[in-house]
Amino acid sequence: MNRDNLTSEFLALERKLKMLLSEHKALKDEVKYLKNENEELRSSMKLKDEHLNNFQNKFKISKLVSNLAVDQEDTVELKQVINEYIKEIDMCIAHLSE
């Protein structure tokens, strides 16, 4: 092979190497971005699951209170007390989550 062919092959190889390195960097950046996005989505999903569980618990408690066989005045008072407990429990959970 003559010198010109070797030079042109070397330049072509160098160009291909630069393209591969550029593509590799772009893929690494994309993987990093996707990992961050995945972590954010997992965190968001966990928070939504916690909210859902809280609402389900509130619903169960409300259902229990509604089914109690007491007069109307006692029911209202009991609901208020239970709602206060729920608020306090939610604040404790929020505080512990921090």
C-alpha positions as CSV (number, residue, x, y, z in Angstrom):
1,M,0.0,0.0,0.0
2,N,1.2,3.4,-0.7
3,R,1.5,6.2,1.7
4,D,-1.6,8.1,0.4
5,N,-3.8,5.0,0.9
6,L,-2.6,4.5,4.4
7,T,-3.2,8.2,5.2
8,S,-6.7,8.2,3.8
9,E,-7.5,4.9,5.7
10,F,-6.1,6.4,8.9
11,L,-8.2,9.5,8.5
12,A,-11.3,7.5,7.8
13,L,-10.6,5.3,10.8
14,E,-10.0,8.4,13.0
15,R,-13.3,9.9,11.7
16,K,-15.2,6.7,12.6
17,L,-13.6,6.6,16.0
18,K,-14.6,10.2,16.7
19,M,-18.2,9.4,15.6
20,L,-18.3,6.4,17.9
21,L,-16.9,8.3,20.8
22,S,-19.5,11.0,20.2
23,E,-22.3,8.5,20.0
24,H,-21.0,6.7,23.1
25,K,-21.1,10.0,25.0
26,A,-24.6,10.8,23.8
27,L,-25.8,7.4,24.9
28,K,-24.2,7.7,28.3
29,D,-25.9,11.1,28.7
30,E,-29.2,9.6,27.7
31,V,-28.8,6.7,30.2
32,K,-28.0,9.2,32.9
33,Y,-31.1,11.3,32.1
34,L,-33.3,8.2,31.9
35,K,-32.0,6.9,35.3
36,N,-32.8,10.3,36.9
37,E,-36.2,10.3,35.3
38,N,-36.8,6.7,36.5
39,E,-35.9,7.7,40.0
40,E,-38.2,10.7,40.0
41,L,-41.0,8.6,38.7
42,R,-40.5,5.9,41.3
43,S,-40.4,8.6,44.0
44,S,-43.6,10.1,42.6
45,M,-45.3,6.7,42.5
46,K,-44.3,6.0,46.0
47,L,-45.8,9.3,47.2
48,K,-49.0,8.6,45.3
49,D,-49.2,5.1,46.8
50,E,-48.9,6.7,50.3
51,H,-51.6,9.2,49.5
52,L,-53.8,6.4,48.2
53,N,-53.3,4.3,51.3
54,N,-54.1,7.4,53.5
55,F,-57.4,8.0,51.6
56,Q,-58.3,4.3,51.8
57,N,-57.7,4.4,55.5
58,K,-59.8,7.5,55.8
59,F,-62.6,5.8,53.8
60,K,-62.5,2.7,56.0
61,I,-62.7,4.8,59.2
62,S,-65.5,6.9,57.8
63,K,-67.4,3.7,56.8
64,L,-66.9,2.3,60.3
65,V,-68.2,5.5,61.9
66,S,-71.2,5.5,59.6
67,N,-72.1,1.9,60.5
68,L,-72.0,2.5,64.3
69,A,-75.3,2.2,65.9
70,V,-75.4,5.5,68.0
71,D,-77.5,8.6,67.9
72,Q,-76.7,11.4,65.5
73,E,-75.1,13.7,68.0
74,D,-72.6,11.1,69.1
75,T,-71.8,10.2,65.5
76,V,-70.9,13.8,64.6
77,E,-68.7,14.1,67.7
78,L,-67.0,10.8,67.0
79,K,-66.4,11.8,63.4
80,Q,-64.8,15.0,64.5
81,V,-62.5,13.2,67.0
82,I,-61.5,10.6,64.4
83,N,-60.8,13.3,61.8
84,E,-58.5,15.1,64.3
85,Y,-56.7,11.8,64.9
86,I,-56.3,11.3,61.2
87,K,-54.9,14.8,60.7
88,E,-52.4,14.2,63.5
89,I,-51.4,10.8,62.1
90,D,-50.9,12.4,58.6
91,M,-48.8,15.1,60.1
92,C,-46.7,12.5,61.9
93,I,-46.3,10.5,58.7
94,A,-45.3,13.6,56.8
95,H,-42.8,14.5,59.5
96,L,-41.3,11.0,59.5
97,S,-41.1,11.0,55.7
98,E,-38.8,14.0,55.8
